[in-house]
Amino acid sequence: MDMIITVFDTLIVLLYITLIAFITPFTIGYFKRRNYDIFIQLLPISFIVFVSSIIISMGLGGFKELLFFKITSIVSVVLLGFLLFLTLAMRVLWRDKYDLLVERILSFREKNERSFSLK
């Protein structure tokens, strides 16, 4: 019986990861078309991960059942808090530092995309 529960739990985790992997490009693409910066693009993703991990863990019997959803909830809450701080506090109080941070991240991403191209 323990083997069936382990297989069932593994399938739930894999389906959850697959669902997040399918939702993420569409959400980021939507916000990218509206010209939002990278931190605002990541806010809904971290919120979706947080809420869905809590819903799934409660549906499976609380946080006692699967350690994966407990860790996912904690990490997504920390990421969500960090992103909220970056987008709200830094954007209002230190606008120039926020813009510099976004420019550095975008330039870093462009360098990596060029270095990995097959041309």
N, C-alpha and C positions, 0 to 999 in steps of 0.2 A: 504494500500500500504506500510505503514511503517513496518508492521509486516513481509511482504514478504522480504523486504530489510534486516531487522534484521536477519531473518532466513538464507538468502543467505550469509550475512556477517559472521554469525556464522559457516556455513558450510565451507566457504573459510578458516577461521582460523583453524578449526579442521582438514581439509585436509592438510593445510600447516604444522601443528604440526605433523601429521601422516607421511607426506613426510620426514620431517627432522628426525623423529624417525626411519624410515626405512633406510635412507641414512647413518646415523651416524655409526652404527656397521660395515658396509661394508668398509667405509673409514678408520675408526680406525683400523680395522683388517688388511687392506692392508698395512698401515704404521707400524703396530706392527710386521708384518712378515718381514719387511725390517729393523727392530731393531732401529726405531727412538724413541726418548724419548716422554714423554707425552705431552709436550708443542708443539712439531712439529706435533704430531697427531691431536691436537686440532685446529691448524691453518687453514687447509682446511674446517673444519666444520664451524668455525666462519665466514670464507669468503663466504661459500655457504649460510649461514643464512643471512649475510649482503646483498649480491647481490640479492638473491631471494626475500627478504622482500622489497627491493627497486623496483624490477621489478613488483611484485604483487601490491604494493601500487600505482605505476604509472599507472598500468593497470586498477585499480579501481577508478582512478580520483585524484591521488595525495595523499599527506599526510593528506588532510582535511577529507577524508572519514573515515578511520579506525585508531583509536588511537593505536590499537595493533601493527600494522606494523610500526608506528612511534617509539614506544617504543622499538620494536624489532630491528629496524635499529640503534637506538642510543646505545642500550646495546651491540649489536654485533660489532659496531665500537669501542667502549671502550674496549671490550674483545679482538678484533683483534689488537688494538694498544698495549695493555698490553702484549699479547702473542708475538707480533713482538719485543717489547722491551726485553722480557725475552729471546727469542731465538737468537736475534742478538747482542744486547748490552751486556747482561750479559754473554752470551756464549763466546764472544770475550774478553771482558775486565776482567771479574771476573769468570774465568773458574772453579776454585775450589769451589766457592760459588754456582755456577750454578749446578755443579755435586752434591753437598751436598743437595741442594733443591730438585733435582730430586730423590735422594736416600730417603729423608724424605717422599716425596709424595708416592713413591712406597712402603716403609715400612708401612706407614699409611694405604694404600689400602690393603696390605696383612693382616694386623691386623684386619681390618674390614671384609674382606672376610672370615677369620677364625672364627670370632665371630658370623657371621651370618650363618655358615654352619649348616646343619641339622643332621650331623653325631653324 
